[in-house]
Amino acid sequence: GSEMCIRDRYGGIGDRLETYDLVTLQEVWVPTDRRKLIAAAKKVGLKFHRHFWSPLVGSGLLVLSRYPISRAQFCKFSLNGNPESIHRGDWHVGKGVTLATIETPEGPVDCYTTHL
């Protein structure tokens, strides 16, 4: 079913990480999937990561980096759906924007990611 497709997709993402120094992912809701992605990233040298927590299931945002992450912040959106729209889930997961400062050999780089 669709759950198997999602698992295959996460495996495919893990297989393609080695060519990148910095990766941002959205909709990484399930802790076991997140751990698999982090483990795959570490195998190819992306040994630094940050997941951003938010109410219920988290923000779904994940940053993977080859270089140290010296600062990480999450800012929840003030307008975020409504609790009556359970099928959409926006209000319940607490979407927002993240900032991660990556300490590269060329100097710090600010990386922003969000899931709208």
N, C-alpha and C positions, 0 to 999 in steps of 0.2 A: 504494500500500500504506500501511501504518501509518506509514512514515517520512514520506510526503508529508503525512499528517494532522498529524504533529508539526511539520513545517515551517510548515504553514498556521496552526497554533496559535500558534507563536512570532510569526508575522507579525501575527496578530490581537491578541496581547498588546501588541506594539509600537505598534499603531494606537490603543490605549486608554490610554496612559501619561500623556498631557498633563494630565489633571485631577488628578493625584496629586503630592504633595510627596515622598512616601517609598513605595517599593515593595520588598517582599521576595519573592524567588522561590526555589522549591525544585526539585530535579531538573534543574538546568541543567548537565548533564554534559558536553556536546559543546562544545569550544572555539569552533567556527565559529558555533554557535547563540548562545553567550554574547556573542561579538563583535557579532552582529547585534542582540541585545537592547540591549547597551550603546550601540551607534550609534543605534538608534531612540530610546532614552531621551535621549541628548544632543540630538537634533533638537528635542525638546519641552521642553528646559530641565532635565532631570535629568542634570546634567553630572558628578555625582560617583558613583562606584561602588566596590564592594569585593566581590571573589570570594574565597572562603576555601578554601585548598588543604588537601588531606588525601591519604593514600596513594592510589596508582593513578590514579583519574580525578577526584579532588577531592571536596569535600563536597557539591557540587551546589547550594550556597547562594550567592545573589547579592543584594546590597543596592544599590538605585538611589536616589539622593537629589537633590533640588533644592538642598540646602544642603550645605556641607562636612562631611565625615566626619572628625572629629578623632581618633577612636580606634576600633580594630577588633580584636576578639579572637575566637579560635576555640578551643573546648574539646571535644576528642573524647570521646565517651561511653566509659566503661570497659567497659560491657557492650554489645556491638555485634554480635550474631549469632555464628556460628562459621565457620571457614574451609571446613568440609566442605559447607556449604550454598551452593555456588557459584551455583545458580540464583536465590538470594535476593540475593546481592551485598552485604548489609549490612556484613559484616566487611571486605570488600575495599575498600569506598569510604570507610570511616572516618567514619561519621555523627557529628554532634555538635550543639552549640548555639553561636550566634554572638552577640556583643554589638557593636553599632556605636553610637557616640555622634555624634549629628547636631547641628551648631551652627546652630540655627534663630534667627530674629530675636528670638524670645521667650526664648531661652536654650537650653542643651543638653538634648537628649532622648535617652535610652537606648532603643535598639531591639534587641529580641532576636528571633531566628528560629531554627527548627530544622526538621528533617525526620525524622520518626519512622519 
